Amino acid sequence: MNSNFKKELSKLIADDVISIEIAKKIDNYYNSKQEPQSNKLLSIFGVLGSLLVGLGIILVLAHNWDNFSRLIKTIFAFIPLVIGQIVVGYSLLKKKSSIWLESSGTFLFLAVGSSISLVSQIYNIPGNLGSFLLTWLMLCLPLVYLLKSKSVFILCLAFTTYYAWELGYANWNNIKTPWMYLLIITTLLPFYITQLKYKLENNLTTVFNFLLPLSLLISFGTFVKGNYQFIVITYVVFFGLLYNLGRLNFFNNIRIRKNGFILLGSLGLVVTMLILSFKGFWGERLLFQKINNHDLIVAIVILITTIVLLIFNKRESSFKWNSLFEYASSLIALTYIVGNYNNLISSTLVNLIIFILGVSTIKKGVDKMNFGILNYGMLIITLLIICRFFDTEMTFVVRGLLFILVGTGFFATNFLMIKKMKKLN
């Protein structure tokens, strides 16, 4: 247990706030909840050791590869795989600790990839990187649940993102939509949800909270192509989906800085909406012009999913202005439809939405006495003003005065917040 917490317990005992027996119960409770630091370090070093051993074996074989016969090459190709399976089987049968499971799972994951690639090279089996990655992932996905391995989960998530990148970005002459990426992510979701339910405060769960939305963000561009204006709108809706996912009940008991869905969703919404706030974006009629059916279906599915999530999250609460981020993507979708009939109204509405978002975020920061949220709202307003410098005719004097006002606003709001906190304390 934290030494500062123990000191606080001692003070409470000395001041007769709690008894010695209650203090012992509190101490035992928190000690039982905490995983020993040594176990965490051993798990980390075990995974790193497995990675290094696996990579080392591959390098040694690669250096002497041409000197071996085909039979020897085949034997060497399967040796890491056999060793990995034996160690994993031993760890499961003997009910070894998580250190064994994480280390053996990591080694076997790498062994599967090396065996596939070596056998393909020995017997000249045709294929491409995308099919190789997909085969590798399909063979290793069961390890996530068999071993309950967080390291294998991370490796699967990383390589499935790479798979999506390879199909959707890497080869511009033969771009494909990585539909199997969705299947793999869906397969990984139950493990992630289990972590949220039972190990919400675990550091690795926090890592998952960022890796999963980051993977979705990187891969999303492989599912939309064509008209750049419609793609920007689709990204707005996508970021709205991320934000509303971060508002699910799973995340109610963690801080915002540990919620990657809300952080990436809100930042993405602000950036994409600032792009929409320029007049030049709305220069032409937009609706359904040069939009392929594929992109339209993707956008509609994401929008419907976002609205369903919004209704689900709000089933027991009413509308609040300080939670306008949840509605932003749906409002932007409506604004896009309006843009087909009146471009000026659309650009004005987007600027108004961004301004209200900034003001509501400032209010939320003041209500919660949170400097991070407060200054984030001020930053949104500042970025909106800066963007208007580029497409409005203002003299340098007016621009300078606006910067002075914004800077004064930053100082004043933070100063008033500090005074308010001092009064409460």
N, C-alpha and C positions, 0 to 999 in steps of 0.2 A: 504494500500500500504506500501511497505518497507520504513522504515524511511530514509535509505541511499539514496534511489531513490528520495525521496522528497527533501533531501538536495541538490542532484545534480540538480533538477529542479530549486531550489532557486538560485544556482550558475549561471545556464544558464540565468535566468531572470536578475540577477545582472550584468552579463557580456553582456547584450543586445543581446544574441544569439537568444532567443525566447521571445515572448511577454507574458504578464500575461494571456491573453485570451487563447493562445495556450497551456500554462502550465496547465490551468484549464481543457482544453479539454483532454489533455494527462492523467491528474489525474483521470478524470471521466471515461475515456476509460478503464484504468487498474482496477479501482475499480469495474466497471461493470463486468469485466472478472473474478475477483477473488471471490471465494465462501467464505463467512464469516467463520472465524476460529471456531466460536462458533457452527455453523451448522455442521462442520466436526466432532467436538468433540461430539456433541449430537448424530450424526449418529453412531459413534464408540461405545459410551456408550449404545446407544439403542440396537445395535446388541449384545454387551456383556451381557446386561441385559436380553435380550430374551434368549440367550444361557444358562445363569445361572438359569433363571426361568424354562426353559424347562427341564434342567438336574435336578433341585431341585424337580420338580413334579415327575420325573421318580424315583428318590431315595426314596421319601416319599412313593410312591405306592409300590416300591419294598420291603421296610422294613415291611409293613403291609399286603403284598399281600396274604399270606397263610390264613389270617383270614377272607377273603372275600368270599362270595358265587360266583358262576359262573356268575349270573346275574349282581351282583355288579361289578365284575371284568370287564365284558363287557361294562357296563356303564362308568366305570373309563377309559377304553381303548379308548372310543370315545370322552370323555369330552375335552381333549386337542385339538383334531382334530376339534371339533365343535367351540371351543373358537377361535382357530387360523383362521378358515374360516370366522367367524363373524368379527374379527378384520381386516382381509385382505379386506373383502367386504366393511366394514365401511371406511377403508383408501382409497379405490378406488372410492366409491360413493361420498364421501365428498372431494375428490381430495386433500388429505392430503399431507404433505411435504414428501420428500425423507426419513426423519427420521422414519416416521410412516411406510412407505413402506418397508424399510430395516428391521426394527425391527419385524414387523408382518410377513414378508416373512421368516425370520430366525426362528421365533417361529413355524410357520406352517410347515416348512421343518422338524424340529425336531418332531413335533406332528405326522406327517405322518409316520415317522420311528417308533416311539414308539407305535402307534396304530397297525401297521402291526405286529410288534413283539409280542405285548400283545395278540392280537386276535389269532395269530398262536400258542402261548403258551397255551391259555385258551382252545382252541378246538383241540389241538394236531395236527395241520395241518403240514404235512411233508414238508421238504424243506432243503436247505442248505444256507450258508451265501451268496454265489454268487447270487443265485436266489432272496434272500431277498434284497440285495443291488440293483440288477437290477430293481426289482419292485418299490422300493423306489424312485430310480432315474427317472424312467419313469413317475411316478405320479407327481414328483416335477419339472421336466424340464419346463413345461408351466409357472411356477411361475417366471422364469428368465425374460421372455418376458412380462408377464402380469403385473408384478410390476416394470420391468426394474431395477431389484435388483442386485447390484454388490455382495452383501454378499451371496445371493443364488447361483449366478454364481460360486463363490469361493467354496461353499459347494458342489455343483454338480461336479465341477472339482476334488475336493479332493476325494469325494466318488467314482467317476468313476475310478480314479486311484487306489483306494483301491480295487474296483471290479476287475480290471485287475490283480492286485497283487494276489488277492485271487484265481483267476482261473489259473493264469500262474506260480506262484511261491510257494504259501503257502502249497499246497497239492501235494507233489512230486509223490504220488501214483496214482493221478488222475489229471494230468495236462491237461488243456484245453486251446485252443486259444480264448481269449475274443473278438470275432468279434463285439459284441454289443458295446464294448468300442469305436470303430471307429464311429458307428452310433451316440452315445451320443456326442462325440467330434464334429462331423459334425453339430449336432443340436445346439451346443453352439457357433459355429464359427460366425454366423451372429451377435450375440450380441457383441462378441469381436471385430469384424471388425467395427461395429458401434462406439465402444469406440475409436478405432484408428482414425476414420474419424473425429469425433467431439470433443473428449476429450483426445487428444494425450498427452498433458502435465499434465493431472491429475495423481496424485500419485498412485491411484488405477490401472490406466491403465499400469503404469510401473510395478506394482506388477503382473498384468496379463501377461505382456511381459516375465516374468520369470516363473510364475506358469505353463503356457501352455506348453512351451518347456520342462520344468522339468517333467511334467506329461507324455509327449510323450517319453521322455528319459527313465523314470522308466518303462513304459509300453511296450516299444519296445522289450525288451528281451522276452516277452511272445509270440511274433510272430515268433521268430527264434529259432531253436533247431538243434542239431546234430553236424556236423563237426565244431570244434572250430575255425579252420583256416578260413573257409568260413564265420563264424559268425563275426569274427574280420573285415574281408573285408566288410561285410554287414553293420557293425557299422560305418565304415569309410564313406560309401555312405550315411548312415543315417545322420551323422554329417554334411556332405556336403549339404544335403537337408535342415537341420536346418539353416545353414549359409546362403544359398541362399534365404530361406524364410525371413531372417532378412535383406536382401538387397532389398526387395520389396519397392515400392514407399511409402507405408504407413509409413515406418520408416526413410524416408529421412530427416525429420526435428527434429529428436531427437538424443541425444548424444549416443555414443556406449555403455557407462556404463548403459544406460537405455534400451538397446536392448538385452534381454535375448537370443534371437535366435542367434545373432552373437557371443555373449560371450560364450555360451555353445557349439555352433557349432565349433568355432575356437579352444577352449580348447580341445573338444573331438577329433577333427581332429589331433591336435598335439600329444595327448596321444596315440591314436590308431596307428598313423603312426610311432611313436617311437617304438611301439611293432613290427610293420612290418619291422623296420630297422635292426632287429637282424637277423643274418644269420640262426640261428636255426629255425626260423619261416618258412623259405623257404627250409627246409631240404628234403622234399619229393615232389613228383609231386602232384599238388594241384587241378587242374581244374576238376570239376565234379566227383572227387573221394569221395565216401561216402557222397554225397550231396543229400538230399531228394528234391523232386520236390517242396514241400511247401516253403522251404528256398530259392530255386532258383527263384521262382515266386516273392516272397517278395522282393528279391534283385533287380530283373529286373524292377519291378514296381517302386521302390524307385529311381533307377538309371535313368529311363526314366523321372520320375517326376522332378528330379534334373536337368537334361539336358534341359527339357522344361522351367523350371524356369530360368535357366542360359540364354537361348536364349531370354526369355521374358525380363529379366533385362538388357540384352545387346543390345536390338533392336535399341537403339538410341545412343549407345556409342561403342567405339572400345576396343580392348584388352589392358589391362594395367598390367604391372608386379606387381604393388603394390596391385593388387586385385587377386593375384594368389590363395587365399583361395577358391574362387568361383569355380576354375577349379580342385582343389586338388583331390576331391573324384572321379571325372571322370578319372583323370590320374592314380589314384591308381587302379581303375577297370581295366584299360588297362594293368597296370603293373602286376596284378594278372594273366591275360591271358598269358602274356609273361613268368611268373613264371612256367607255365606248360612245357615250352620248355627249359628255361635256368634260373636256380635259382639265379646264381651269378648276372646276369644282373638285375633281379628284385630287389634284395636287394640293389644293387648299385643305381638303379633308385630311389628307395624310399629315400635313404640317400640324393641323389641329390635334390629331390623334397623338402625335409625338409630344406635342406641348403638354397635353393632358396627362400623358404617361409620366413625363418629367415632374409635373406638379404633384401628381398623386404619389409618386415615389418619394418626393421630398416630405409630403405629409405623413407618409408611412414611417419614414425615418424619424420624424419628430415625435410621432405617437409612440414609437417603440424605443425612442432615445438611442437610436443606432446611427453612429456617425458614418458607417459604411453605406447604408441605404440612403441616408441624407445626401451624401456627396455624390452618390451614383445618380440620384435625381438631378442634382445641380449639373452634373456632367452631361446628362441628356439634353438639358436646356442649352448648355454652352455649345454642344456639337450642332444643335439645330440652328443656333444663331450663326455659327461659323459657316455652315452650309449655305445659309441665305446670303452670305457675302458674295458667293460665286455666281448667283443668278438673279440678283437684284442690284439696282443702281443706287449705291450709297456713297456719300462722300467719305473721305478718310476721317473727317472730324466725327461724323455720325458713328462710323465703325469704332473709332477710338472710344467714344463715349459709351457705346454698348459694352465694350470689353471692360471698361471701368465699372459699369453697373453690375456686370456679371461677377467680376472679381470682388466687388463690395458685397454682393449677395452671398458669395462663398464665405467671406469672412463673417458677415453678420449672422447668417444662419448657424454657423458653427459656434460663434461666440454666445448667441442666445441659448443654444443647446447646452453649452457648458454651464451657463448660469442656472438653467433650469435643473440640471443634474445636481448642482451644488445645493440648491434650495431643498430638493428632495432628500438629500443626504444630511 
